[in-house]
Amino acid sequence: MNALGLKHRGSTLWIAAMIHRISGLALAIFLPVHFFVLSLAFHGGARLDSFLRWSDQPLVKFAEACLVFLLTVHLLGGLRVLIIENLNWHDGQKQLATLAAAVSAIVAFAFLVRVF
């Protein structure tokens, strides 16, 4: 137990909850950027084409894979919370959190392989 008596921090479920919150924040930050890029189409195709050429870089593709990972983690974490809050089922929550992370990593890797 640490000095504040918060021994739950660092447990699998606490980490899953923090990843869910952080992924939600990252997606909330990404959304306005996404809308800005979409708005480039309204200002002429040249600006959008220029951005799309820039987005063809490997680092941007990797960032897109990270975004897919965050989206999948957030989706699966939200489903886990819905199950915990609405069903009388609490066994195996740590395994669900680990499974959600594994599925998220597989989806992100599949996306990355498809893009490259």
N, C-alpha and C positions, 0 to 999 in steps of 0.2 A: 504494500500500500504506500502511495506517495504521501508527501507532507500534507496535502489537502484532503486526504482520505478518498481520493477518486480512483479506486483500484479498477473500475470498469473501463477507464481509458486505456486504449491499447488492445482491448478485446476485439475479437472478430466482428461482432455486431456493432460495436462503437465505430470501428474503422469503416464498416459498410455504411453506416449512417453518415459519417463525415464525407465519404466519397460521394454519396448521393447528394449531399448539400453542395459540395464543391462543384460537382458536375452540373448541378442546376444553375449555380452562379456563372460558370463558364458558358453555358448555353445562353443564359440571359445576356451576357456580354456580347456573344457572337451574333445574336439576332439582329440588333441594329446595324451591324456591319453587313450582314446578309441583305437587309432591306436597302441599304445604301447601294450595294452592288447591283441589285435588281433595278434600282432607280436609274442607273447608268443607261439602261436600254431606252428610257424616255428621252434622254438627251442626245440621242444619235448612236448609231451602231458602232461608230469608230471608237468611242470611249469604252464601250463594253468589250469590243474586240481587243483593244489594247489591254484591258484588265484580264481578259481570258488568256491572252498570250503570256502575261506575267504569271498567271496562276498555273501554268504548265511546268513550273520549276519543281524539281524533286522535293525541296523543303516544303513547298506549299502542299504537294501531294501527301507528304508525311503528316502535315498539320491536319489535312482533311481526314486522314485515317484516325488521328487522335480525336478529332471531332466525332467521328462515327463511334469510336470507343466510348466517349463521354455520353453520347446520346443513348447508346445501348445500356451502359451502366445506369444511367438515370431512369430509363424505362424499366429495367429489371428491378432496380431498387424501389421504384414506386410500386411495382406489382407486389414486391415483398412486403412493403408497408401495408398495402391494401389487404393482403392475406392476413397479416398479423392483427390488424385492427378489426377485421370483419369476420374472421373465422375463428373457431375455437381450436386452433392448431398452433402449437408453439414448439413442438419437437423438431429438431433438425434445422433450426434457423441459421446456425453457423454454416451448415452444409449448403443451405440455400444461398447465403451470402457468397460463399466460395464458388458455387456453381454460377452465380450471376457474373462474378468477375471473370471466370473462365469462358463463359459464353461470349461476354463482351470482348475479350481478347481475341477469340476465334473470329468473331464478326469483323472486328477492326483489321485483323491480319488478312482475312479474305478480301476485304475492300482494298487493302494496300496491294495485294498480289494482283488484283484485277486492274488497278490503276496503272501499275508499272508493267 
